[in-house]
Amino acid sequence: MVKVRSPASATVINAISTGKGSAFGIKLYVTADAYVLDYNTSKDIEAICESLDSPDMDTSLMDLCVKMVYDKLNECDNFNLKNIRLKVETKSDIPPGSGLSSSSAASNSVVYAVLLALLEEANMTRDDVLITDEDILNIGIDASLEVGVTKTGSYDDASASFYGGWKITDNYERKILYDYIVDYSKVLIYIPNKSLYTAQSDVNAMKTLAPLVEIAFSNAINKNIEQALTLNGFLYCAALNLDSQISIDALKSGANAAGLSGTGSAYSILVDDSMDIDEIKSALSKYPGRLIETEPDNEGAVVIK
């Protein structure tokens, strides 16, 4: 069995309006277990995929990730496994539909775990098939686009999840433009009692924001994460008719930055060590939902022994 853990990510710049985005890893995770069951199928590969948290969850993304990994391996002359039945299980502490990149974290974990499980079964290593980290990342993005859980490919979210740290990206070119570390030890996540999915968002409304989002993006490039994250959050709240008062209350209570993550429903809040995080929690306690206290993740996807 191979076990891979990938972190969630929080938005600094939502890429939907311009194609350029930014996100940083946070210590909430999707873990994927992958292992070969047997060779008892007429298909080249058959996957039995399951979310242990939500047994009724649609596993289309997981299924496609498995197929795409197998197809990628079949491009290599020295890989010849056939008729494989594979079991893939995921476990997540990332709230779905919250804008915290649960799909990117899931695809990263599943792709990486399935790749290593198949290579292990074939008595091979990644060096034998020359599959890079970028290949793993792109398989997950391609699967997410095909299934329809992302508008832009979410390269910012996916790269922050896979590599950890704070990434600034061109999502259409699939290129990391800048690679930073978040200089905060605390991240507070507020999650309303409502899930919002990117596929259901008003893209036209968000694209009208492009000139203003470019200003927020310039702040991100200059490492001003506080202004970038907060301005981006206010802009997207306005476009999506979501509540920006949550961010204002967090800022009034001492937060260094606060803004909508993705297209919601979560809000991410940066707090430095000099601030009283309990005061911020108290200010947000009037809103229905829950608060999660976590930290930036600078490690990214890891194989768990």
Secondary structure as UniProt FT lines:
FT   STRAND          2..13
FT   TURN            15..18
FT   STRAND          20..38
FT   STRAND          45..51
FT   TURN            55..56
FT   HELIX           60..74
FT   TURN            77..78
FT   STRAND          84..92
FT   TURN            96..97
FT   HELIX           102..121
FT   TURN            122..123
FT   HELIX           126..129
FT   HELIX           133..147
FT   HELIX           155..163
FT   STRAND          166..170
FT   TURN            171..174
FT   STRAND          175..180
FT   STRAND          186..192
FT   HELIX           198..200
FT   HELIX           203..207
FT   TURN            208..209
FT   HELIX           210..221
FT   TURN            222..223
FT   HELIX           225..240
FT   HELIX           245..252
FT   TURN            253..254
FT   STRAND          257..260
FT   TURN            262..263
FT   STRAND          267..271
FT   TURN            273..274
FT   HELIX           277..284
FT   TURN            285..286
FT   STRAND          289..294
FT   STRAND          302..304
//
